[in-house]
Amino acid sequence: MKRFVYLWTAVALFFIGVVACAEEEIFIRGKEKAVKGVVTKESTQGVSFKDGTLFKAETIEDIVYEVNPVAVRLASYRPAVMAERDLLDPAKSKDHKAKLDEAVKKYAEAAAAKIQEPFAKRHAEYKAAVMLARQLTEEGKATDPAITQLKAFKTKHADSWQIASALQLLGRLQLDAKDFEGAKTTYAELSQANVPDDLKQEAQLQVIYVNIRAGKTAEAQTGLTAALQSFPKESKHAVKARVLQAELQLVGKKYDEATKLLRQVTKDTNDKELKALAYNSLGVCLFEQQDYKGARWEFLWVDVVYNQDKNEHAKALYYLWKTFTELGDAEKAQDCREQLLNERAFAGTEWRAKAQKESKGQ
């Protein structure tokens, strides 16, 4: 009997020690290894460890939390984390759909479970919405269920470190679904949230972009005028505003004005992502004028050189597919289409989703 008591005492002490030493893993953008520590504070600004170390929200790629009860950790949360990691492993590409399905299922189970740690519970809800959005987008299905979950998350967790990413994803899904008013509301909310000014300004530009997509040119022009007056002249967002100005000119078929402005942007900036924006817009400008040979070179600049932003790279590949088709080069058109549809880097981009819809039946 004493041995039995001693055994269970030892087991209990072991688990107490595990809980006491439990640490979260924070993955920072651009760094391979996670930083481990005990998270004690979270806000829209970031996450803090027990020792006071602060990680800004915009630098955090993901966090793996220590989840309790143990049954939820082992049955739902950890399997979800491992399935998501497997999605990044090229050696397991053949199991991509199965791993994505498992990640969606297990994160949903974890989100619905009674997780004891509030921060971990919140993150499980966030990941469940994000992975569902990815699954529906890759399958070319309506993203309404993910939109509903993201709306619930941003309402319930407006003070979370994930709020900026949640609002950005929600806005993109609404825009893809042509819910322009919904997307404008979401981006406007982000522009007023307690997040860094860089994100607020980006959201302000997104509101303008939505107005352009919705055909509300007067509202877009008003927004652009305000943005160009408020942003520092040589700032990243001021340059983006000039690209949007050119896109607005494209809507009005003012091709010469748009081309001149975009050519100047490519000369004025050394930022590779901004160059990608400008070259893609130049390509679209030429494509709309049926100058397919000229458009080809603009899109190739993004595909070959300025391909750091996955969404702009995806856009270039989409238009290269269309451009080579118009030029009668079926082989190159097919190569661009297949790269866009099959490379994991483009998962979740609006241009892959667009290509998926247009490729059905081909």
Residue pairs with C-beta under 8 A, 6 or more apart in sequence:
15 70
19 68
22 38
22 66
23 36
23 37
23 38
23 66
24 36
24 37
24 38
24 39
24 63
24 64
24 65
24 66
25 34
25 35
25 36
25 63
25 64
26 34
26 35
26 36
26 37
26 39
26 47
26 55
26 60
26 62
26 63
27 34
27 60
27 61
27 62
27 63
27 64
28 35
28 55
28 59
28 60
28 61
29 59
29 60
29 61
34 64
35 53
35 55
37 49
37 50
37 51
37 53
38 49
38 50
39 47
39 48
39 49
39 50
39 63
39 65
39 119
40 48
40 49
40 50
41 47
41 48
42 48
42 119
42 160
42 161
43 159
43 160
43 161
43 194
44 57
44 158
44 159
44 160
44 161
44 163
44 164
44 193
44 194
44 195
45 56
45 57
45 161
45 194
45 195
46 54
46 55
46 56
46 57
46 59
46 60
46 161
47 54
47 55
47 57
47 60
47 63
47 161
48 54
48 55
49 55
56 196
57 161
57 162
57 164
57 195
58 164
58 195
58 196
58 198
58 199
60 161
63 123
64 81
65 77
65 117
65 119
65 120
65 123
66 73
66 117
66 120
67 73
67 77
67 78
67 110
67 115
67 117
67 120
67 124
68 115
68 116
68 117
69 114
69 115
69 116
72 110
72 113
72 114
72 115
75 109
76 106
76 107
76 109
76 110
76 113
77 106
77 107
77 110
77 115
77 120
77 124
79 102
79 106
80 102
80 103
80 105
80 106
80 107
80 109
80 110
80 127
80 131
83 99
83 100
83 102
83 103
83 106
84 99
84 103
84 107
84 127
84 131
86 92
86 95
86 99
87 96
87 99
87 100
87 103
87 344
88 344
90 344
92 99
93 344
96 344
100 131
100 134
100 135
100 138
101 135
103 131
104 128
104 131
104 132
104 135
107 124
107 127
107 128
107 131
108 128
108 132
110 124
110 127
110 128
111 121
111 124
111 125
111 127
111 128
113 124
115 121
115 124
122 157
122 160
122 162
123 162
125 149
125 153
125 156
125 157
126 153
126 157
126 160
126 162
126 166
128 149
129 146
129 149
129 150
129 153
129 166
129 169
130 165
130 169
132 145
132 146
132 149
133 143
133 146
133 147
133 150
133 169
133 173
133 348
134 347
134 348
136 142
136 143
136 145
136 146
137 143
137 173
137 176
137 347
137 348
137 352
137 353
138 347
138 348
138 352
138 356
140 353
140 356
140 357
140 360
142 177
143 173
143 176
143 177
144 177
146 173
147 170
147 173
147 174
147 177
150 166
150 169
150 170
150 173
151 170
153 162
153 166
154 163
154 166
154 167
154 170
154 189
157 163
157 166
158 193
159 194
160 166
163 193
163 195
164 190
164 193
164 195
164 199
167 186
167 187
167 189
167 190
167 193
167 203
168 190
168 203
170 186
171 183
171 186
171 187
171 190
171 203
171 206
171 210
172 183
172 350
174 180
174 182
174 183
174 186
175 183
175 210
175 213
175 350
176 350
176 353
180 210
180 211
180 213
180 214
183 206
183 210
184 207
184 210
184 211
184 214
187 203
187 204
187 206
187 207
187 210
188 203
188 207
190 199
190 200
190 203
190 206
191 200
191 201
191 203
191 204
191 207
192 200
193 199
193 200
198 237
201 227
201 231
201 237
202 237
204 223
204 227
204 237
205 227
205 237
205 240
205 241
205 244
207 223
208 220
208 223
208 224
208 227
208 241
208 244
209 244
209 247
211 217
211 219
211 220
211 223
212 220
212 244
212 247
212 248
212 251
215 251
217 248
217 251
217 252
220 244
220 248
221 248
224 241
224 244
224 245
224 248
227 237
227 238
227 241
228 238
228 241
228 242
228 245
231 237
231 238
231 241
232 238
236 271
236 274
239 265
239 268
239 269
239 271
239 274
240 274
240 277
242 261
242 265
243 262
243 265
243 274
243 277
243 278
243 281
245 261
246 257
246 258
246 261
246 262
246 265
246 278
246 281
246 285
247 258
247 281
249 255
249 257
249 258
249 261
250 258
250 281
250 284
250 285
250 288
255 285
255 288
255 289
258 281
258 285
259 282
259 285
259 286
262 278
262 281
262 282
262 285
263 282
265 274
265 277
265 278
266 275
266 278
266 279
266 282
269 275
269 278
272 305
272 306
272 308
273 306
273 308
273 309
273 312
275 301
275 306
276 301
276 302
276 306
276 307
276 308
276 309
276 312
276 313
276 316
277 312
279 298
279 299
279 301
279 302
279 306
279 316
280 298
280 299
280 302
280 312
280 315
280 316
280 319
282 298
283 295
283 296
283 298
283 299
283 302
283 316
283 319
283 323
284 295
284 319
286 292
286 294
286 295
286 298
287 295
287 319
287 322
287 323
290 326
292 323
292 326
292 327
293 327
295 319
295 323
296 320
296 323
296 324
296 327
299 316
299 319
299 320
299 323
300 316
300 320
302 312
302 313
302 315
302 316
303 313
303 316
303 317
303 320
303 336
306 312
307 313
307 316
310 345
310 346
310 349
311 349
311 350
311 351
313 345
313 346
314 340
314 346
314 349
314 350
314 351
314 352
315 351
317 336
317 337
317 339
317 340
317 346
317 351
318 336
318 340
318 351
318 354
318 355
320 332
320 333
320 336
321 333
321 334
321 336
321 337
321 340
321 355
322 333
323 333
324 330
324 332
324 333
324 336
325 333
337 355
337 359
340 346
340 351
340 352
340 355
341 352
341 355
341 356
341 359
346 352
